[in-house]
């Protein structure tokens, strides 16, 4: 016995319904997402990787600074020569644009710089040196005045004298140690004199060479590296040199502004014989950002207080504050630009580290070195990708150039012969082939 569902009518009906629905497929159900693996401790991994990188960078920087300090007789003159080159290149380039050659423009610039330096030494440095003895006497008088004022305020004279005596003893011991070292180095062995003379000769020779043929030296150094790294290295070198040049020119300009702005009130408020060394110290202090301005201003106020009284001291402090505020907010941003785009804390740390590593020279060189490093990290010239030209592209371009030159040399026949293959492969040939097939 067959059930109704097995009859032929129902089988054909089911087949017809199945054929009609055969074109439609049920949408595939999405597979459930796989469970994600448990997250690892990415913070610990990143911190460890950063620590290793910082450790490696610190070791490399320490070795570099140690090498520079060990070879300070050579490294310091080279760096100073680069700074002087940055000062002398603008007038040299101006003379070259006027039509003068390399030799004549370099000679005029260097001779003019030596004459200017001689005039500065004669007119300013020698009177400043003679006035330093009076400046030291003024500092001694200042200590006595501080003792008297502290006693009047109710402090015990014994305590004040003990503090002043301890400070005086520390200063005396420091000077005695340096004097013994100086006597041993200069008069016994003569090492310091030879180092200074060698450094001056190196600075002079390297400065003249850099001004005359610095671009050729850069090209020679560029050729020592692989072709893929030449462009980033050149960009980094140009960036570093530009930052150092703007820094040196900016420091010299700002120092001159500070010296003139503070020196004019000092000439009217204190003895001019004491004002000249203070002006020189103000100019030199500009090469130690923040620290130099504070020390020179404090010393000027102390000398004014000792020699002329509290009113002169207040006027000097007011003049120093006005000049430094104008420098910080008006002159320095325009002169430096981004050459010294460093926070004050970074400058102080850099000067401290430079003083520990390289002494006085390290303190003066720390800020420009930090500015160069900050510029390299900010602009990242080494990470710029250069387009790579494949050999096949060069060959194809050379072939096209030779074909173009051949067509130009071949005249009309050559041009017609060269254009014939293009015409045959163009729309006319395809139309002819189509008509032939039809």
C-alpha positions in Angstrom: 0.0 0.0 0.0 1.4 3.4 -1.0 0.8 6.5 1.0 -0.6 9.5 -0.7 2.7 11.3 -0.3 4.3 8.6 -2.5 1.8 9.1 -5.4 3.1 10.4 -8.7 1.1 13.6 -8.5 2.6 14.6 -5.2 6.1 13.7 -6.3 5.8 15.9 -9.4 4.4 18.7 -7.2 7.3 18.5 -4.8 9.8 18.4 -7.7 8.1 21.5 -9.2 8.3 23.4 -5.9 11.9 22.3 -5.4 12.8 23.5 -8.9 11.2 26.9 -8.3 13.0 27.4 -5.1 16.3 26.0 -6.4 17.4 29.4 -7.6 17.1 30.8 -4.1 19.7 29.8 -1.5 19.4 30.3 2.1 21.9 32.9 3.3 24.8 31.3 4.9 24.9 31.8 8.6 28.1 33.6 9.7 30.4 31.6 11.7 30.6 32.6 15.3 33.6 34.7 16.1 36.5 32.8 17.4 37.4 33.5 21.0 40.3 36.0 21.1 43.4 34.8 22.9 44.0 36.4 26.2 45.8 39.7 25.9 49.4 39.7 26.9 50.9 42.3 29.2 51.8 44.8 26.4 52.7 47.5 28.9 55.5 45.4 30.4 56.8 44.4 27.0 56.7 48.0 25.7 58.4 49.3 28.8 61.2 46.7 28.6 61.7 47.5 24.9 61.9 51.2 25.6 64.3 50.6 28.5 66.6 48.6 26.3 66.6 51.2 23.6 67.3 54.0 26.1 70.1 51.9 27.6 71.7 51.4 24.2 71.3 55.1 23.3 72.7 56.2 26.6 75.7 53.9 26.2 76.3 55.3 22.6 76.0 58.9 23.8 78.2 58.3 26.8 80.9 56.7 24.6 80.6 59.6 22.1 80.9 62.2 24.9 83.8 60.3 26.5 85.6 60.2 23.1 85.1 64.0 22.6 86.3 64.7 26.1 89.3 62.4 25.7 90.2 64.1 22.4 89.2 67.6 23.6 92.4 69.0 22.2 91.0 68.2 18.7 87.3 68.0 19.2 86.8 71.4 20.9 88.8 73.3 18.2 86.8 71.5 15.5 83.5 72.5 17.1 84.6 76.1 17.7 85.8 76.3 14.0 82.4 75.2 12.9 80.8 77.9 15.0 83.1 80.5 13.6 82.4 79.2 10.1 78.7 79.7 10.7 79.4 83.3 11.6 81.7 84.0 8.7 79.8 82.3 5.9 77.1 84.9 5.4 79.6 87.7 4.5 81.6 85.3 2.5 78.6 84.2 0.4 77.7 87.9 0.0 81.1 88.6 -1.5 80.9 85.6 -3.8 77.5 86.7 -5.1 79.2 90.1 -5.9 81.6 88.2 -8.2 84.6 87.6 -6.0 86.2 84.1 -6.1 86.7 81.7 -3.3 90.2 82.8 -2.4 89.6 86.5 -2.4 86.3 86.3 -0.6 87.7 84.0 2.1 90.8 86.2 2.5 88.7 89.4 2.9 86.4 87.8 5.4 89.0 86.2 7.6 91.3 89.3 7.6 88.3 91.5 8.4 87.4 89.1 11.3 90.9 89.2 12.7 91.0 93.0 12.5 87.7 93.2 14.3 88.9 90.8 16.9 92.0 92.8 17.5 90.0 96.0 17.9 87.7 94.3 20.4 90.7 93.1 22.4 92.4 96.5 22.4 89.3 98.6 23.2 87.4 96.3 25.5 89.2 93.2 26.7 92.4 95.0 28.0 90.4 97.6 30.1 88.2 94.8 31.3 91.2 92.8 32.5 92.6 95.8 34.3 89.2 96.4 35.9 88.8 92.9 37.2 91.0 93.7 40.2 88.6 96.4 41.3 85.7 94.0 40.7 87.3 91.5 43.0 87.7 94.2 45.7 84.1 95.1 45.3 83.0 91.6 45.9 85.1 91.5 49.1 83.5 94.7 50.2 80.1 93.2 49.4 80.8 90.3 51.8 81.6 92.8 54.6 78.4 94.7 53.8 76.3 91.6 54.0 77.9 90.7 57.3 77.0 94.2 58.7 73.4 94.0 57.4 72.9 90.5 58.9 74.2 91.7 62.2 71.8 94.7 62.2 68.9 92.3 61.5 69.6 90.5 64.8 71.7 87.6 63.7 74.6 86.6 65.9 77.8 88.0 64.6 79.7 84.8 65.4 77.3 82.8 63.2 77.5 85.3 60.3 81.3 85.4 60.5 81.4 81.6 60.6 79.3 81.3 57.4 81.3 84.0 55.6 84.6 82.4 56.8 83.5 79.0 55.6 82.6 80.4 52.2 85.8 82.3 52.0 87.8 79.2 52.9 86.0 77.1 50.3 86.8 79.8 47.6 90.4 80.1 48.7 90.9 76.3 48.6 89.3 76.1 45.2 91.6 78.9 43.9 94.6 77.2 45.5 93.8 73.9 43.9 93.4 75.5 40.5 96.6 77.5 41.0 98.6 74.4 41.8 97.1 72.6 38.8 97.9 75.6 36.6 101.4 75.9 37.9 102.0 72.2 37.4 100.5 72.2 33.9 101.9 75.4 32.6 105.2 76.1 34.2 106.4 72.6 35.0 105.3 70.5 32.0 104.1 73.2 29.6 101.2 71.0 28.6 98.5 73.6 28.9 100.4 76.1 26.9 101.0 73.7 24.1 97.3 72.6 24.1 96.1 76.2 24.0 98.5 77.1 21.1 97.6 73.9 19.2 93.9 74.7 19.8 94.3 78.2 18.5 96.2 77.1 15.4 93.7 74.4 14.7 90.8 76.8 15.1 92.4 79.3 12.7 93.4 76.8 10.1 90.1 74.8 10.2 88.0 78.0 10.1 89.8 79.2 7.0 89.5 75.8 5.4 85.8 75.4 6.2 85.0 78.9 4.9 87.0 78.3 1.6 86.2 74.6 0.9 83.6 73.4 3.3 81.2 72.4 0.6 83.9 70.2 -1.1 84.6 68.6 2.3 80.9 67.8 2.7 80.8 66.2 -0.8 83.8 64.1 0.0 82.3 62.9 3.3 79.0 62.2 1.5 80.8 60.0 -1.0 82.1 57.7 1.8 78.6 56.4 2.6 76.3 54.1 0.5 74.1 55.8 -2.1 70.9 55.0 -0.2 72.0 56.8 2.9 73.6 59.9 1.3 70.5 62.0 1.0 69.3 61.5 4.6 72.8 62.1 5.9 73.1 65.3 3.8 69.7 66.5 5.1 70.8 65.8 8.7 74.0 67.6 8.2 72.4 70.6 6.7 69.8 70.7 9.5 72.5 70.5 12.2 74.7 73.1 10.5 71.7 75.4 10.1 70.7 75.1 13.7 74.3 75.8 14.9 74.6 78.7 12.6 71.4 80.3 13.8 72.3 79.6 17.4 75.7 81.2 17.2 74.5 84.2 15.3 71.6 84.5 17.6 73.7 84.3 20.8 76.1 86.9 19.5 73.3 89.2 18.6 71.4 88.7 21.9 74.7 89.1 23.8 75.4 92.4 22.1 71.9 93.7 22.8 72.2 92.7 26.5 75.7 94.2 26.8 74.5 97.5 25.3 71.2 97.6 27.1 72.7 96.9 30.5 76.1 98.6 29.9 74.6 102.1 29.3 72.9 102.3 32.8 76.0 100.9 34.4 78.2 103.7 32.9 75.9 106.2 34.6 75.4 104.4 37.9 78.8 103.0 38.8 82.5 103.6 38.0 83.2 103.1 34.2 86.3 101.1 35.1 84.0 98.6 36.8 81.3 98.8 34.2 83.6 97.6 31.3 84.3 94.1 32.8 80.6 93.7 33.7 79.7 94.5 30.1 82.1 91.9 28.9 80.8 89.3 31.4 77.2 90.1 30.2 78.2 89.4 26.6 79.9 86.2 27.5 77.0 85.2 29.7 74.7 85.1 26.7 76.5 82.0 25.6 75.2 80.3 28.8 71.4 80.7 28.4 69.5 81.5 31.6 72.5 80.9 33.9 74.8 83.5 32.3 72.1 86.2 32.4 71.3 85.5 36.0 75.0 85.5 37.2 76.0 88.6 35.2 72.9 90.5 36.4 73.5 89.5 40.0 77.1 90.5 39.9 76.2 93.9 38.5 73.7 94.5 41.2 76.2 93.5 43.9 78.9 95.8 42.5 76.4 98.7 42.4 75.3 98.0 45.9 78.8 98.0 47.3 80.1 101.0 45.3 77.1 103.3 45.1 74.5 102.1 47.6 71.1 100.5 47.7 69.5 103.0 45.3 72.0 102.3 42.6 71.5 98.5 43.2 67.7 98.9 42.7 68.2 100.9 39.5 70.6 98.3 38.1 68.2 95.4 39.0 65.4 97.3 37.2 67.6 97.9 34.1 68.6 94.2 34.1 65.0 93.0 34.4 63.8 95.3 31.7 66.5 94.3 29.2 66.1 90.6 30.0 62.3 90.7 29.6 62.7 92.5 26.2 65.3 89.9 25.2 63.1 86.9 26.2 59.9 88.1 24.6 60.9 90.4 21.8 64.4 89.9 20.5 65.2 86.2 21.2 62.2 84.7 19.4 63.0 86.8 16.3 66.7 86.1 16.4 66.8 82.5 17.4 63.6 81.3 15.6 63.5 77.5 16.1 67.3 77.3 16.7 66.8 77.3 20.4 63.4 75.7 20.8 64.2 74.2 24.2 62.5 74.4 27.5 64.3 76.1 30.3 64.6 72.9 32.3 66.3 71.1 29.3 68.8 74.0 29.0 69.7 73.8 32.7 70.1 70.1 32.6 72.2 70.3 29.4 74.5 72.9 30.9 74.9 70.9 34.1 75.7 67.7 32.1 78.1 69.6 29.9 79.9 71.1 32.8 80.3 67.7 34.4 81.6 66.1 31.2 83.7 68.8 29.6 84.1 71.6 32.2 83.7 75.2 31.1 84.0 74.2 27.4 81.3 71.6 27.9 79.0 74.2 29.6 79.3 76.5 26.6 78.8 73.7 24.0 76.0 71.9 25.8 73.2 74.1 24.7 73.9 74.1 20.9 74.5 70.4 21.0 71.1 69.9 22.7 69.5 72.2 20.2 70.9 70.2 17.3 69.7 66.9 18.9 66.3 68.3 19.4 66.1 69.5 15.8 67.1 66.1 14.5 64.5 64.3 16.7 61.8 66.8 15.7 62.4 66.8 11.9 63.6 63.2 11.6 65.7 63.6 8.4 66.8 60.0 8.5 63.2 58.7 8.2 62.5 60.4 4.9 62.1 57.9 2.2 63.7 58.7 -1.2 62.2 57.4 -4.5 64.1 54.4 -5.8 64.6 54.3 -9.6 64.7 50.8 -11.0 67.3 49.8 -13.6 64.6 48.8 -16.1 63.0 52.3 -15.8 66.4 53.9 -16.4 66.9 51.6 -19.5 63.4 52.3 -20.8 64.0 56.1 -20.4 67.3 55.8 -22.1 65.8 53.9 -25.0 63.0 56.4 -25.5 65.6 59.2 -25.4 67.7 57.5 -28.1 64.6 56.8 -30.2 63.6 60.4 -30.0 67.0 61.5 -31.0 67.0 59.0 -33.9 63.7 60.3 -35.2 64.9 63.9 -35.0 68.0 63.0 -36.9 66.2 60.8 -39.5 64.1 63.7 -41.0 60.8 63.2 -42.7 61.3 59.6 -43.9 62.5 58.5 -40.5 59.5 60.2 -38.9 57.1 58.5 -41.3 58.8 55.1 -40.8 58.7 55.6 -37.0 55.0 56.6 -37.1 54.0 53.7 -39.4 54.0 51.0 -36.8 51.9 53.1 -34.5 49.4 53.7 -37.2 49.3 50.1 -38.1 48.5 49.2 -34.5 46.0 52.0 -34.2 42.2 52.2 -34.9 42.7 52.0 -38.7 44.4 48.5 -38.5 41.7 47.2 -36.1 38.9 48.5 -38.5 40.6 46.8 -41.5 40.9 43.5 -39.6 37.3 43.7 -38.6 36.1 44.4 -42.2 38.3 41.5 -43.5 36.8 39.1 -41.0 33.3 40.1 -41.9 
